[in-house]
Amino acid sequence: MVCVSAHPLDPLSAAEQESLVKAARAAWKLDHRHLIAMLQLDEPSKEFLNNWKIGDAFIRNARITIWDQEKAMVSEGVISTSGEVKSYKDIPGAKAPVLAIESNRAIEIARKDQRVIDALKKRGINNTDDVHMETWPIGAKIPDYIDDGRRVIWTPMWHKRDKDGNFYAHPINGLHAIVDIDKFEVVGIEDDEQTPIPQTAGPYRESQQESLVHLKELSIHQPEGPSFSVNGWRIDWERWNFRVGFDQREGLVVHDIRFNDNGTERKIGHRLSIAELVIPYGDPSQGSYRKNAFDTGEYGLGNFTNSLTLGCDCLGEITYLDAAVTEGDGKVREIKNAICMHEEDFGILWKHVDIDGHPEVRRSRRFVLSSIVTINNYEYGYYWYFYQDGNIEFEAKLTGIVLTLGDTPHAVHPSATEIEPGLFAPYHQHVFCARLDLDVDGPNNSVIEVDSFAHPMGPKNPHGGAFETSETVFKDEKSAQRLYDLMKSRYWKIVNPNKKNHMGKPVGYKLITGGNSYPLTLPESVLGKRAGFMYQHLWVTKNTEEERYPAGDYPFQHPGGDGLPRWTQANRSIENTDVVMWYVFGLNHIPRIEDWPVMPVERLGFTLKPMGFFKRTPAMDVAPNKAVCSCGSNCNCGH
């Protein structure tokens, strides 16, 4: 099939994915033993995209990851939508991520196991349908009796005591099945010391409680429609244009970001995504220490994207885009309204009142591109914001229900918060890694670390208040492994040394770190070895097509050391070349009682801010708007 209307970077449509699965089965003789672990667009090179023009015919390629359950082998193939095989290879030692169809079947097997049935009866539960089970990778050392290379999961359990109730209020302590997800057999039952199942309910649905706090309706009205246009997957808003992408593994992706600077279209970024998300849990108890999941690499974050017809947090004129993912059995599932787009007021853009009393003020508006995923108990909202002053911001919104474990009321748990009698929420962290393939006015860029410092009292600091900045250009990958330093107000900027602004300085963008933390998981632990990227806030690598994920392509049950720690051993030159910045940022979550029964949104992220990229701030070109005040008159008050 030759595509003539789509763009080469558009997400693969449902029809394309169905065609690709059919072609792959025929080309590689796939049968019931083979699962489709991942089907992704094989993105074309920058060289191809630079030479391609709208209207040119092209053929799309897809990268398909296959898991052979019988041989326990991962294979990767690239095949075109016309059915032409581009490549095919086995990946010895790799293990496929956990697939939804495997999880569902593993739970069915565990429910029917007589040992599980008997253990539940001892706890007063006579029907396994009254139990919620989840399938988690063993994120710590796998028990010796099953550590023979097989793919296994374990099943935390909660009692579904009430219809439509919050089952996370009733964890079943000490009972887990370990299931081989290739042979679909229970290979172990852990039935440790019993503790009472917490009985305090945790209702949160509107139908289950009184919602007594009401505000008057807030309406966002755009009588002329939104200020952005959508052409396929291309978005034009204000002076920005970019392409929306979607990937089964990473979820929301942003491609080919450009800004119209007084009639000149300037490129800022090629591809921005959140390439990994790891959640280390800090409670050492049996029901918690294994809960160290790679939500992106072990599950595929995009698979869990919400259909926003089920609820969206957007107000105003909303436009949606649909997405599609291929399940393990090769069936294609469409996600209606997977991506949300709208624009929103964001307060004052800039303001000044002259000495004669004359005010000038501009209000800020931003474009919002977002999607939300639900993985078991947690929701993650990914939001990309584009601003009128040239800023790009990413914000993760974390909400949902904190993971719970049960124990004797008021038992000593130094690494958990008791949120109800006998109900504990373990301490944990959320560690994100952004993959930022920026092309600031072209692909050849350099990354610079900027520190602020003060000289001792003396000739360079006679009054004690002077401070300066120092800049270090990273020349190789090892020198670019850096931690944020609050004491130095450290930031990093990416510049194009070949393009100078009107002041003779390289044009660039700076990375503004938001809230952050440092991993408390020890580097020598199982998780520490597998998620070695966590231990630096910044990495910079030479842009290489195969280097896509910071923990490597296959983190599930991997011995560790893959991804960024391995790639950067080559210590390649990263000065004035095509580079990728990897920014690691996280949240240390010590649960509060107020995080129950549903956690109010926690936010963290980062901002990319122009640094000598423009001659002056683009915000100067924004026209004043006529707002209607509460008094009903038109004004320009800047409230």
Secondary structure, DSSP 8 states (H G I E B T S, - for coil): --BSSS-TTS---HHHHHHHHHHHHHHHT--TTEEEEEEEE----HHHHHH--TT--B--EEEEEEEETTTTEEEEEEEETTS-EEEEEEETT------HHHHHHHHHHHHH-HHHHHHHHHTT---GGGEEE--EE--S---GGG-SS--EEE--EEE--STT--GGGSB-TTEEEEEETTTTEEEEEEE-------------SGGGS-------------TT--SEEEETTEEEETTEEEEEEEETTTEEEEEEEEEEETTEEEEEEEEEEEEEEEE-B---STTTTT--EEIIIII-GGGGB--GGG-----SS-EEEEEEEE-TTS-EEEEEEEEEEEEEEEEEEEEEE-TTS-EEEEEEEEEEEEEEEEETTEEEEEEEEEETTS-EEEEEEEEE----EE-STT---TTEEEEETTEEEE-EEEEEEEEEEE-TTSS-BEEEEEEEE---SBTTBTTS---EEEEEE--BTTTT-B---GGGT-EEEEEEEEEE-TTS-EEEEEEEE-S-----S-TTSHHHHHTGGGG-SEEEEE--TT---TT-S--TT--S--SHHHHGGG--B-SSB-EEEEEEEEEEE---GGG-SSEEEEEEEEEEEESSSSSS-GGGG-----EE-TTSSEE----
